[in-house]
Structure formats: C-alpha cells, structure tokens
Amino acid sequence: MWPNPDPCSRVVCCHHYDQADYPTLWHLQRTLAEARRQGQCSDQLILAEHTPVYTIGRSGHASDILIPPSIPVVYSDRGGRITYHGPGQLMVYLVWDMSGHSRQVRQLVQQLEQVVQQSLAYFGITAHSNERRPGLWVGADKIAAIGLRIRQGVAYHGMAINRDPDLTAFDAIVPCGIRDAGVTSMTKLGFMTTREELEQQILHAFRAIFDVTLITTCKPSSM
C-alpha cells in the first residue's frame, strides 16, 4: 500500500536525473511499467535530459533521416516518427495506469499538452495544440513533442520540451515526419530560463491538471 498524504489525490513518485542516455531511461520505463501492472509501485514521473540521440518511433522510417547521422539512432517503441533528444531539452516521462481517471488515450495526451501549455505561459510563451499534430506549437513551429506507448493497461514515454537544445540537430531529419513545419525553443523565442525553473513549472502544472500528490523519490543524479 503506497502512502498518500492526500487521500483524495493520486500518488505519483517523481524521479530526477541530470543526464542519461536514451536506452537507460527506456529500460527504466519498461521496468517500472511492468511493476505498475503488477501493483508493485505507484504511477511514476521521470524528469531528465538525454545525451544526443535520434529516436525513431513505431510509425517512423529511416527515410526521415536526411543526412548520415553523427550521433546514435535508436528505434523506440513509442508512438510517432523521428525526433532529436539532447542537452537543453527537458524530457518528462510518465508511467501511468490507464485504468484510473485518464482512461482515454486522447484525454491523457490533452492533459499532457495542457501541462506544457500552462508551464510555457508562465514564461510568457503562448503555445497551442493541433488536433492533427500532437504536441505544442508556437505559430508553425513545434516547441514540445509528445509520444506514448500503451501496453497492457499502462502508458509510458511522454514529452520533450525544447528549452535550449541545439536546434541544428533537427536539420538532419524530418522532425516527427512533418516536412512543412519547423522546430523552435524557449531560447530561440527570447525566453531564457534554467532547467530547474522549467521543471518547477512543469511539476506545478502536472500536480494541478492531473490532481495528484507528487513524491520525490530520488535527488538529481547522472546515469
């Protein structure tokens, strides 16, 4: 039985990592997802940054790589196509029991979009969603991507928010398989902030929108 400081709120354990390679956190998510199915842990939230990597989702194609990559390419089981992850981009992963109040996949995606939208609004950035293109947009440019996997009643993977990544890394690919849109970041838009400040807003919005109690289970660390 997991402790719940607020009996009316769902408990989510929050993990922080300074920087980790993609396969390590992917393995962690799958391990936690299996534990969640077995009732051995509560829902989980993981905040991290990755070492540079391109990931290709389940609907992705190698043809979305435009030039030979100089960094690793990982085929992932998340939804979506190809994207870039690296320093300056905040990853927000969740391991989420879909039998609770977020039963519909679309509802879960919309709530995640609201978390990012509310967080960016705090810094003065107006972002919008697009029913045909998941993620958050500023004009015609994507500032946050969302990709999930639902397996045996548990969702995992999550969001990538462009705080201050190397945007030139996206030039080597067709981001998310969308050829008629660009990619932007908080810094490119003129809103500079630290990872810690962005994380604070993400957690504040997540707590409010999902109506959960967040419990930090580990301090920031490297992997």
VEXPAKE-675797 format. One record per residue (C-alpha): residue in one letter; z, x, y. Coordinates in steps of 0.001 Angstrom, whole numbers, plus 500000, padded with zeros to 6 digits. Layout:
// VEXPAKE-675797
aZXY...
END
This chain:
// VEXPAKE-675797
m500000500000500000w498918501539503293p501363501412506224n500340499108509033p502161499411512365d500495496154513454p500450493596510601c497668491668512389s495385494695512603r493246496513510055v494313500146509482v491724502915509874c492513506576509190c490840508887511702h489747512464510873h488612515074513423y486527518167512669d485356520700515232q482083521541513473a480842521121509923d477589521427508029y475942518141507090p476255518368503270t480016518957503521l480682515795505518w478156513815503486h480077514749500344l483354513819502050q481988510389502970r480827509671499431t484171510788498031l486066508571500475a483695505663499824e484441505807496102a488177505992496823r487802502953499103r486089500979496353q488963501802494023g491541500748496616q492893504294496836c492526504635500627s492072502546503743d488955502419505906q488086505802507427l486655507146510668i485364510728510920l484521512418514231a482683515730514142e479780517844515293h477273519436512945t475699522831512692p471951522424513465v470111520357510855y467328517828510442t468165514883508200i465659512511506658g466871509032505746r465765506790502906s462721505452504777g461759508840506210h458738511006505482a458089514730505600s455117513880507845d457640513180510626i458163516960510826l455562518196513303i456057521971513040p457695524174510379p461437523818510955s463622526812511758i466802525020510636p467758523293507365v466254519953506375v468422517591504296y467233514427502568s470054511930503036d470888508524501551r471474506930504979g469134504350506422g466412505316508866r463978508195509127i464293511702510554t466640512942513259y468337516083514510h472063516861514474g473710519812516161p476352521046518601g476816518790521607q476111515656519587l479143513608518551m478982512207515031v481034509096514352y481076508374510637l482860505462509039v483793504464505512w484132500711505750d484994497969503265m482371495276503825s484483492596502153g486641492375505299h485771490868508671s482451492782509007r480678491181506071q477202491187507536v475338494458507976r473786493312511241q477205492373512604l478518495830511739v475563497512513454q476041495339516544q479727496244516716l478910499941516469e476336499557519229q478980497840521361v481359500757520804v478790503214522145q477687500896524946q481242500383526170s482034504094525906l478967505147527860a479667502505530512y482984504235531206f480995507295532334g478595505212534409i475725505011531899t474104501644531247a472720501610527716h471060498732525916s470311497795522333n466957496784520878e466743494265518027r463750496046516505r465073499554517016p468735500196516079g470678502490518351l471344502642522075w468713503219524723v468594504189528379g465229502974529560a462710504070526931d464841506991525706k467342506896522845i470817508233523579a472538507214520314a471255506674516784i472757504566514003g472112504877510282l474167503368507452r474255503108503682i475882500156501931r476749500828498307q478880498619496084g480525496864498998v481358499944501090a479440501202504126y479272504856505153h477376507174507517g477415505997511145m476404507081514653a475126510127516531i475763510186520284n473906512671522458r476474514177524790d474879517587525408p472743518659522434d469700520920522512l467082518240523148t464226520684522482a465157520443518785f463700516918518797d460298518315519823a459659519494516263i459973515983514789v459148512332515400p462713511165516101c463577508121513969g459853507822513244i459225506366516719r456302508014518481d456324506037521733a459906506765522830g461906509763523982v465385511146523497t467976511680526191s471597512774526560m474560512228528848t473994515633530411k470279515038530983l471190511812532756g473556513746535015f476816512661533390m478610515747532114t481750515315530046t483690517066527309r483696516114523676e487389515236523961e486751512786526803l483905511131524921e485995510873521760q488809509204523685q486464506503524925i484860506026521505l488268505551519874h489434503217522633a486322501052522270f486406501163518460r490032500041518440a489297497101520741i485974495919519279f486975496188515626d490593495102516249v492066497958514228t495017500310514254l493859503952514230i495989506548512467t495076510202512962t495377511881509579c494332515406510468k494034517596513554p490713519081514745s489560521799512372s486492523687511244m484777523226507877
END
